[in-house]
Amino acid sequence: MRRPTKKLVVTVLLTLCGTLGLTGCQDQNTGSLADPNVKQTKIAFIPKVKGIPYFEAMNTGGQEAAKQLGVQWIFTGPVTADAGAQVDIMHQLVDQKVDVIVVAPNDPDTLAPAIADARRKGVHVLTSDTDAPRSQRELFVNQADVDGIGAALTEALMAKMGGQGKYAIVSCGPAAQNLNAWIAAQKAYTARKYPKAQIVDIVYASEDEEAATVLAKELMRDHPDLTGLVGECTTSAPGVAKAVREEQKISQVYTVGVGTPQAIKPYLADGSCSMSVLWNVEQLGYLTAWAAKQVADGKQLPETNKVSGELPAVKYNAEQKMLLLGDPLRITTENVDQFKY
């Protein structure tokens, strides 16, 4: 019998991937430092949505940690911001007997029963990037302080708006815990420090940059005296800047947002975006994988943790069961090229 050619084998594998979908074709990374005689810890990360720069950067960080820690890293998630799809993926991962599931919930209440089911079946569950505080998750890996993010976004926008005027927010998922917490912080900070400024509307574009652009244009038409826009997530931040550019309102309507550096770079260059407020996303992915390994190993976290050379003093809040990456970063034309994602 003639042996199958390499081309034929690749074709069959690609066909199987298309047939099996998420369960059969997860992105996996096996830690290079693993002892072949010891069972590897399997850590699966479910982002809000696959295929956007933010979560791909988290995946890069998670893969690097997997190499250093000798664990298996699985990256699998929905192609749209769909909480129901996240639930299905969680059930699949439990059936595959992974050791730890880390999820960034699109809707924390929708995910809570699936988290409880996983815990009953002996699978550890963490949240990262965004939390499900009313669930049975064991740990939340938080990127930055909520009030710090809210203050940084507001200050960046008010610096351009002269501390007064009307602005609107284009968020992503209406149930996303992190986005809603930042919005609440912006509302409170604006009311307290900038009484002459007003948030006139909040709209939701899911995780769709083009939808954010359309919504931002509608906001500018509905509020002709609008002078500010906030893109509350990494897809709406470039979306609102693009809307200002296309409507030729640079220096009339100012935008800030939570944008990944390379996605926001062209808008910083022409002034359609004034600043991006973010954090080191690859380090967040690294910290996520590290935290999952600690939980799998049953380790108690101290108040201060040396995670790596780049993360020498990560704080842990035992009451909230939360690791905090650090302070938010302000990304401008001066430092945008320090980040490759």
Sine and cosine of phi, psi and omega as CSV:
sin_phi,cos_phi,sin_psi,cos_psi,sin_omega,cos_omega
0.00,0.00,0.68,-0.73,0.02,-1.00
-0.97,0.25,0.72,-0.70,0.01,-1.00
-0.95,0.31,0.56,-0.83,0.02,-1.00
-0.91,0.42,0.60,-0.80,0.04,-1.00
-0.96,0.27,0.32,-0.95,0.04,-1.00
-0.87,0.49,-0.65,0.76,0.00,-1.00
-0.87,0.49,-0.66,0.75,0.00,-1.00
-0.91,0.42,-0.66,0.75,-0.01,-1.00
-0.88,0.47,-0.70,0.71,0.02,-1.00
-0.88,0.48,-0.67,0.74,-0.01,-1.00
-0.89,0.47,-0.68,0.74,0.01,-1.00
-0.90,0.44,-0.68,0.74,0.00,-1.00
-0.89,0.46,-0.68,0.74,0.02,-1.00
-0.90,0.44,-0.61,0.79,0.04,-1.00
-0.90,0.43,-0.67,0.74,0.03,-1.00
-0.89,0.46,-0.63,0.78,0.03,-1.00
-0.87,0.50,-0.69,0.72,0.01,-1.00
-0.91,0.42,-0.53,0.85,-0.02,-1.00
-0.98,0.21,-0.68,0.73,-0.11,-0.99
-0.99,0.14,-0.42,0.91,0.04,-1.00
0.92,0.40,-0.68,-0.74,-0.14,-0.99
-0.89,0.46,-0.64,0.77,-0.08,-1.00
-0.92,0.38,-0.52,0.85,-0.10,-0.99
-0.99,-0.12,-0.29,0.96,-0.17,-0.99
-0.75,-0.66,0.80,0.59,0.05,-1.00
-0.98,0.19,0.49,-0.87,0.14,-0.99
-0.98,0.22,0.82,-0.57,-0.05,-1.00
-0.79,-0.62,0.53,-0.85,0.08,-1.00
-0.70,-0.71,0.82,-0.57,0.01,-1.00
-0.99,-0.16,0.78,-0.62,-0.04,-1.00
-0.88,0.48,0.76,-0.65,-0.09,-1.00
-0.97,0.23,-0.28,0.96,-0.04,-1.00
-1.00,-0.08,0.18,0.98,-0.09,-1.00
-0.95,0.32,0.61,-0.80,0.15,-0.99
-0.97,0.23,0.86,-0.51,-0.05,-1.00
-0.89,0.46,-0.29,0.96,0.00,-1.00
-1.00,-0.02,-0.04,1.00,-0.04,-1.00
-0.90,-0.44,0.70,-0.71,0.03,-1.00
-0.90,0.44,0.79,-0.62,-0.01,-1.00
-0.96,0.26,0.62,-0.78,0.15,-0.99
-0.95,0.31,0.77,-0.63,0.02,-1.00
-0.98,-0.20,0.88,-0.48,-0.02,-1.00
-0.90,-0.45,0.83,-0.55,0.01,-1.00
-0.92,-0.40,0.74,-0.68,0.03,-1.00
-0.92,-0.40,0.82,-0.58,0.04,-1.00
-0.94,-0.34,0.96,-0.27,0.05,-1.00
-0.97,0.24,0.11,-0.99,0.13,-0.99
-0.86,0.50,-0.68,0.74,-0.01,-1.00
-0.40,-0.92,0.63,-0.78,0.08,-1.00
-1.00,0.08,0.37,-0.93,0.17,-0.99
1.00,-0.07,0.02,1.00,0.06,-1.00
-0.95,-0.30,0.47,-0.88,-0.13,-0.99
-0.83,0.56,-0.60,0.80,-0.06,-1.00
-0.85,0.52,-0.82,0.57,-0.07,-1.00
-0.97,0.25,-0.42,0.91,0.13,-0.99
-0.91,0.41,-0.59,0.81,0.06,-1.00
-0.93,0.38,-0.63,0.77,0.10,-1.00
-0.87,0.49,-0.64,0.76,0.03,-1.00
-0.88,0.47,-0.65,0.76,0.05,-1.00
-0.85,0.52,-0.71,0.71,0.04,-1.00
-0.90,0.43,-0.64,0.77,0.04,-1.00
-0.90,0.44,-0.64,0.77,0.04,-1.00
-0.90,0.45,-0.66,0.76,0.02,-1.00
-0.90,0.44,-0.68,0.74,0.04,-1.00
-0.89,0.45,-0.63,0.78,0.00,-1.00
-0.86,0.51,-0.65,0.76,0.04,-1.00
-0.89,0.46,-0.66,0.75,-0.05,-1.00
-0.96,0.27,-0.55,0.83,-0.12,-0.99
-1.00,-0.09,-0.21,0.98,-0.02,-1.00
0.95,0.32,0.63,0.77,0.03,-1.00
-0.88,-0.48,0.23,-0.97,0.09,-1.00
-0.99,-0.14,0.80,-0.61,-0.05,-1.00
-0.94,-0.34,0.82,-0.57,0.01,-1.00
-0.89,-0.46,0.79,-0.61,-0.02,-1.00
-0.88,-0.47,0.94,-0.35,-0.06,-1.00
-0.52,-0.86,0.69,-0.73,-0.04,-1.00
-0.25,-0.97,0.08,-1.00,-0.01,-1.00
-0.96,0.28,0.36,-0.93,0.02,-1.00
-1.00,0.00,-0.17,0.98,0.18,-0.98
-0.76,-0.65,0.30,-0.95,-0.05,-1.00
-0.97,0.26,0.99,0.13,-0.16,-0.99
-0.82,-0.57,0.93,-0.37,-0.01,-1.00
-0.91,0.42,-0.59,0.80,0.02,-1.00
-0.89,0.45,-0.63,0.78,0.04,-1.00
-0.91,0.41,-0.59,0.81,0.07,-1.00
-0.88,0.47,-0.64,0.77,0.04,-1.00
-0.87,0.48,-0.73,0.69,0.01,-1.00
-0.87,0.50,-0.68,0.74,-0.01,-1.00
-0.91,0.41,-0.63,0.78,0.05,-1.00
-0.86,0.51,-0.71,0.70,0.01,-1.00
-0.88,0.47,-0.65,0.76,0.03,-1.00
-0.88,0.47,-0.68,0.74,-0.03,-1.00
-0.93,0.38,-0.60,0.80,0.08,-1.00
-0.88,0.48,-0.69,0.72,0.02,-1.00
-0.89,0.45,-0.51,0.86,0.02,-1.00
-0.99,0.17,-0.04,1.00,0.08,-1.00
0.88,0.48,0.71,0.71,0.16,-0.99
-0.95,0.32,0.32,-0.95,-0.03,-1.00
-1.00,0.06,-0.63,0.78,-0.06,-1.00
-0.68,-0.73,0.70,-0.72,0.17,-0.99
-0.92,-0.40,0.78,-0.63,0.13,-0.99
-0.91,-0.42,0.77,-0.64,-0.07,-1.00
-0.76,-0.65,0.58,-0.81,0.16,-0.99
-0.96,-0.28,1.00,-0.07,-0.21,-0.98
-0.92,0.38,0.76,-0.65,0.19,-0.98
-0.94,0.34,-0.57,0.82,0.04,-1.00
-0.62,-0.79,0.97,-0.26,-0.11,-0.99
-0.87,0.50,-0.59,0.81,-0.02,-1.00
-0.94,0.34,-0.57,0.82,0.06,-1.00
-0.92,0.39,-0.59,0.81,-0.03,-1.00
-0.98,0.22,-0.39,0.92,-0.14,-0.99
-0.82,0.57,-0.73,0.69,0.02,-1.00
-0.89,0.45,-0.61,0.79,0.03,-1.00
-0.92,0.40,-0.60,0.80,0.06,-1.00
-0.90,0.44,-0.69,0.72,0.02,-1.00
-0.89,0.46,-0.65,0.76,0.01,-1.00
-0.90,0.44,-0.68,0.73,0.03,-1.00
-0.88,0.47,-0.67,0.74,0.00,-1.00
-0.90,0.43,-0.64,0.77,0.03,-1.00
-0.87,0.49,-0.51,0.86,-0.05,-1.00
-1.00,-0.06,0.19,0.98,0.14,-0.99
1.00,0.04,0.21,0.98,0.02,-1.00
-0.99,-0.12,0.77,-0.64,0.08,-1.00
-0.95,0.32,0.58,-0.82,0.01,-1.00
-0.73,-0.69,0.78,-0.62,0.09,-1.00
-0.85,-0.52,0.29,-0.96,0.21,-0.98
-0.89,-0.45,0.46,-0.89,0.04,-1.00
-0.54,-0.84,0.52,-0.85,-0.03,-1.00
0.97,0.25,-0.76,0.65,0.08,-1.00
-0.63,-0.78,0.50,-0.87,-0.23,-0.97
-0.96,-0.27,0.25,-0.97,0.19,-0.98
-0.77,-0.63,0.96,0.26,-0.20,-0.98
-0.91,0.42,-0.37,0.93,0.00,-1.00
-1.00,-0.08,0.22,0.98,-0.01,-1.00
-0.98,-0.21,-0.06,-1.00,0.03,-1.00
-1.00,-0.07,0.36,0.93,0.06,-1.00
-0.86,0.52,0.53,-0.85,-0.09,-1.00
-1.00,-0.03,-0.37,0.93,-0.09,-1.00
-0.33,-0.94,0.59,-0.81,0.10,-0.99
-0.90,-0.44,0.81,-0.58,0.08,-1.00
-0.99,-0.11,0.97,-0.24,-0.13,-0.99
-0.99,-0.14,0.66,-0.75,-0.06,-1.00
-0.98,0.21,-0.62,0.78,-0.05,-1.00
-0.26,-0.97,0.31,-0.95,-0.01,-1.00
-0.90,0.44,0.72,-0.69,-0.04,-1.00
-0.84,0.55,-0.77,0.63,-0.03,-1.00
-0.90,0.43,-0.56,0.83,0.03,-1.00
-0.90,0.43,-0.66,0.76,0.04,-1.00
-0.92,0.40,-0.72,0.69,0.00,-1.00
-0.87,0.49,-0.67,0.74,0.01,-1.00
-0.93,0.38,-0.66,0.75,-0.03,-1.00
-0.90,0.43,-0.68,0.73,0.03,-1.00
-0.89,0.45,-0.71,0.70,-0.04,-1.00
-0.91,0.42,-0.71,0.71,-0.01,-1.00
-0.89,0.46,-0.65,0.76,0.00,-1.00
-0.89,0.46,-0.65,0.76,-0.01,-1.00
-0.96,0.27,-0.68,0.73,-0.02,-1.00
-0.91,0.41,-0.48,0.88,0.05,-1.00
-0.88,0.47,-0.54,0.84,0.03,-1.00
-1.00,0.08,-0.56,0.83,-0.06,-1.00
-1.00,0.05,0.01,1.00,-0.01,-1.00
0.94,0.33,0.40,0.92,0.07,-1.00
0.97,0.26,0.23,0.97,-0.01,-1.00
-0.44,-0.90,0.25,-0.97,0.06,-1.00
0.92,-0.39,-0.07,-1.00,-0.07,-1.00
-0.96,-0.28,0.67,-0.74,0.10,-0.99
-0.64,-0.77,0.32,-0.95,-0.04,-1.00
-0.76,-0.65,0.29,-0.96,-0.05,-1.00
-0.85,-0.52,0.76,-0.65,0.16,-0.99
-0.95,-0.31,0.96,-0.27,-0.01,-1.00
-0.99,-0.12,-0.17,-0.99,-0.01,-1.00
-0.92,-0.40,-0.97,-0.26,-0.01,-1.00
-0.96,0.29,0.77,-0.64,-0.04,-1.00
-0.92,0.39,-0.29,0.96,0.00,-1.00
-0.97,-0.25,0.04,1.00,-0.05,-1.00
-0.92,0.39,0.88,-0.48,-0.12,-0.99
-0.89,0.45,-0.65,0.76,-0.05,-1.00
-0.93,0.38,-0.70,0.72,-0.02,-1.00
-0.90,0.44,-0.68,0.73,0.00,-1.00
-0.91,0.41,-0.57,0.82,0.05,-1.00
-0.92,0.39,-0.65,0.76,0.03,-1.00
-0.91,0.41,-0.65,0.76,0.01,-1.00
-0.88,0.47,-0.69,0.72,0.03,-1.00
-0.87,0.50,-0.64,0.77,0.03,-1.00
-0.91,0.41,-0.64,0.77,0.03,-1.00
-0.91,0.42,-0.66,0.75,0.03,-1.00
-0.86,0.52,-0.76,0.65,-0.05,-1.00
-0.91,0.41,-0.68,0.74,-0.04,-1.00
-0.92,0.40,-0.68,0.74,0.01,-1.00
-0.89,0.46,-0.73,0.68,-0.02,-1.00
-0.89,0.46,-0.59,0.81,-0.06,-1.00
-0.98,0.19,-0.69,0.73,-0.15,-0.99
-0.98,-0.20,-0.43,0.90,-0.06,-1.00
-0.77,-0.64,0.95,0.31,-0.07,-1.00
-0.90,0.43,-0.29,0.96,0.02,-1.00
-1.00,0.00,0.03,1.00,0.06,-1.00
-0.96,-0.29,0.46,-0.89,-0.09,-1.00
-0.57,-0.82,0.74,-0.68,0.16,-0.99
-1.00,0.08,0.90,-0.43,-0.13,-0.99
-0.99,-0.11,-0.32,0.95,-0.03,-1.00
-0.26,-0.96,0.46,-0.89,0.11,-0.99
-0.72,-0.69,0.82,-0.57,0.00,-1.00
-0.80,-0.60,0.23,-0.97,-0.14,-0.99
-0.76,-0.65,0.78,-0.63,-0.08,-1.00
-0.91,-0.42,0.29,0.96,-0.13,-0.99
0.82,0.57,-0.68,-0.73,0.06,-1.00
-0.91,-0.41,0.75,0.66,-0.14,-0.99
-0.86,-0.51,0.94,-0.35,-0.05,-1.00
-0.89,0.45,-0.67,0.75,-0.01,-1.00
-0.91,0.41,-0.62,0.79,0.06,-1.00
-0.89,0.46,-0.61,0.79,0.04,-1.00
-0.90,0.45,-0.63,0.77,0.02,-1.00
-0.89,0.45,-0.71,0.71,0.02,-1.00
-0.88,0.47,-0.71,0.70,-0.02,-1.00
-0.90,0.43,-0.63,0.78,0.01,-1.00
-0.90,0.43,-0.64,0.77,0.05,-1.00
-0.90,0.44,-0.64,0.77,0.04,-1.00
-0.90,0.43,-0.64,0.77,0.03,-1.00
-0.89,0.47,-0.66,0.75,0.01,-1.00
-0.92,0.39,-0.55,0.84,0.05,-1.00
-0.96,0.29,-0.65,0.76,-0.04,-1.00
-0.95,0.31,-0.44,0.90,-0.02,-1.00
-0.79,-0.61,0.99,0.13,-0.07,-1.00
-0.86,0.50,-0.38,0.93,0.01,-1.00
-1.00,-0.09,0.23,0.97,0.03,-1.00
-0.92,0.40,0.72,-0.70,0.03,-1.00
-0.83,-0.56,0.07,1.00,0.00,-1.00
-0.49,-0.87,0.53,-0.84,0.09,-1.00
-0.67,-0.74,0.64,-0.77,0.09,-1.00
-0.89,-0.45,0.81,-0.59,0.16,-0.99
-1.00,-0.07,0.95,-0.30,-0.23,-0.97
-0.98,0.19,-0.15,0.99,0.02,-1.00
-0.65,-0.76,0.04,-1.00,-0.16,-0.99
-0.97,0.25,-0.18,0.98,0.13,-0.99
-0.99,-0.14,-0.54,0.84,0.00,-1.00
-0.98,0.18,-0.39,0.92,0.02,-1.00
-0.88,0.47,-0.79,0.61,0.10,-1.00
-0.93,0.37,-0.46,0.89,0.00,-1.00
-0.90,0.45,-0.69,0.72,-0.01,-1.00
-0.95,0.32,-0.58,0.82,0.04,-1.00
-0.91,0.41,-0.64,0.77,0.04,-1.00
-0.88,0.47,-0.63,0.78,0.02,-1.00
-0.89,0.46,-0.69,0.72,0.02,-1.00
-0.90,0.44,-0.68,0.74,0.03,-1.00
-0.88,0.48,-0.75,0.66,-0.08,-1.00
-0.94,0.35,-0.48,0.88,0.05,-1.00
-1.00,0.06,0.03,1.00,0.02,-1.00
0.83,0.56,0.75,0.67,0.00,-1.00
-0.88,-0.47,0.42,0.91,0.09,-1.00
-0.88,0.48,0.71,-0.70,-0.06,-1.00
0.96,0.28,0.04,1.00,0.15,-0.99
-0.94,-0.34,-0.67,0.74,0.10,-0.99
-0.86,-0.51,0.87,-0.50,-0.05,-1.00
-0.99,-0.12,0.58,-0.82,0.02,-1.00
-0.79,-0.61,0.54,-0.84,0.20,-0.98
-0.69,-0.72,0.22,-0.98,0.01,-1.00
-0.05,-1.00,-0.01,-1.00,0.03,-1.00
-0.98,-0.19,0.96,0.27,-0.11,-0.99
-0.94,-0.33,0.60,-0.80,0.10,-1.00
-0.93,0.36,0.57,-0.82,-0.19,-0.98
-0.81,0.58,-0.78,0.63,-0.09,-1.00
-0.95,0.30,-0.46,0.89,0.06,-1.00
-0.94,0.33,-0.54,0.84,-0.07,-1.00
-1.00,-0.07,-0.22,0.98,-0.10,-0.99
-0.80,0.60,-0.75,0.66,-0.03,-1.00
-0.90,0.43,-0.44,0.90,0.01,-1.00
-0.99,0.15,-0.50,0.87,0.16,-0.99
-0.91,0.41,-0.61,0.79,-0.07,-1.00
-0.90,0.43,-0.63,0.78,-0.05,-1.00
-0.99,-0.16,0.03,1.00,0.07,-1.00
1.00,0.06,0.04,1.00,0.05,-1.00
-0.96,0.28,-0.30,0.95,0.20,-0.98
-0.81,-0.59,0.71,-0.70,-0.04,-1.00
-1.00,0.02,-0.57,0.82,-0.04,-1.00
-0.23,-0.97,0.51,-0.86,0.17,-0.99
-0.92,-0.39,0.68,-0.73,0.05,-1.00
-0.94,-0.35,0.90,-0.44,-0.06,-1.00
-0.57,-0.82,-0.54,-0.84,0.03,-1.00
-0.36,-0.93,0.08,-1.00,0.04,-1.00
-0.98,0.20,0.97,-0.24,-0.14,-0.99
-0.94,0.35,-0.60,0.80,0.04,-1.00
-0.90,0.43,-0.62,0.79,0.06,-1.00
-0.91,0.41,-0.56,0.83,0.07,-1.00
-0.89,0.45,-0.66,0.76,0.07,-1.00
-0.90,0.44,-0.66,0.75,0.04,-1.00
-0.87,0.49,-0.75,0.66,-0.01,-1.00
-0.88,0.47,-0.59,0.81,0.02,-1.00
-0.88,0.48,-0.74,0.68,0.02,-1.00
-0.91,0.41,-0.66,0.75,0.03,-1.00
-0.87,0.50,-0.72,0.70,-0.01,-1.00
-0.89,0.46,-0.65,0.76,0.02,-1.00
-0.88,0.47,-0.63,0.78,0.03,-1.00
-0.91,0.41,-0.63,0.78,0.02,-1.00
-0.89,0.45,-0.69,0.73,0.00,-1.00
-0.91,0.42,-0.70,0.72,0.01,-1.00
-0.87,0.49,-0.56,0.83,-0.01,-1.00
-1.00,0.09,-0.02,1.00,0.03,-1.00
0.95,0.30,0.44,0.90,-0.04,-1.00
-1.00,0.09,0.64,-0.77,0.10,-0.99
-1.00,0.06,0.76,-0.65,-0.05,-1.00
-1.00,0.06,0.75,-0.67,0.11,-0.99
-0.98,0.22,0.06,-1.00,-0.03,-1.00
-0.91,0.41,-0.56,0.83,0.04,-1.00
-0.81,-0.58,0.74,-0.67,-0.12,-0.99
-0.81,-0.58,0.78,-0.62,0.15,-0.99
-1.00,0.04,0.97,-0.23,-0.08,-1.00
-1.00,0.03,-0.69,0.72,-0.02,-1.00
-0.31,-0.95,0.01,-1.00,0.05,-1.00
-0.88,0.48,-0.56,0.83,0.01,-1.00
-1.00,0.09,-0.28,0.96,0.01,-1.00
-0.80,-0.60,0.97,0.26,-0.13,-0.99
-0.99,0.11,-0.24,0.97,-0.13,-0.99
-0.50,-0.87,0.90,0.43,0.01,-1.00
-0.99,0.15,0.79,-0.61,-0.07,-1.00
-0.99,0.12,0.58,-0.81,0.06,-1.00
-0.83,-0.55,0.79,-0.62,0.06,-1.00
-0.98,-0.21,0.96,-0.26,-0.08,-1.00
-0.92,0.40,-0.57,0.82,-0.02,-1.00
-0.91,0.42,-0.67,0.74,0.00,-1.00
-1.00,-0.01,-0.11,0.99,-0.09,-1.00
0.79,0.62,0.84,0.55,-0.13,-0.99
-0.69,-0.72,0.77,-0.64,0.21,-0.98
-1.00,-0.08,0.66,-0.76,-0.03,-1.00
-0.88,-0.47,0.88,-0.47,-0.01,-1.00
-0.86,0.52,-0.75,0.66,0.01,-1.00
0.37,-0.93,-0.37,-0.93,-0.03,-1.00
-0.98,0.17,0.46,-0.89,0.07,-1.00
-0.91,0.41,0.47,-0.89,0.05,-1.00
-0.98,-0.20,0.58,-0.82,0.10,-0.99
-0.97,-0.24,0.91,-0.41,-0.10,-1.00
-0.98,-0.21,0.85,-0.53,-0.03,-1.00
-0.76,-0.65,-0.07,-1.00,0.05,-1.00
-0.88,0.48,-0.42,0.91,-0.05,-1.00
-0.96,0.29,-0.55,0.84,-0.10,-1.00
-0.85,-0.52,0.05,1.00,-0.12,-0.99
-0.87,0.49,-0.55,0.84,-0.06,-1.00
-0.98,0.18,0.02,1.00,0.12,-0.99
-0.96,0.27,-0.22,0.98,-0.08,-1.00
-0.87,-0.49,0.72,-0.70,-0.10,-1.00
-0.99,-0.13,0.00,1.00,-0.02,-1.00
-0.94,-0.35,0.00,0.00,0.00,0.00
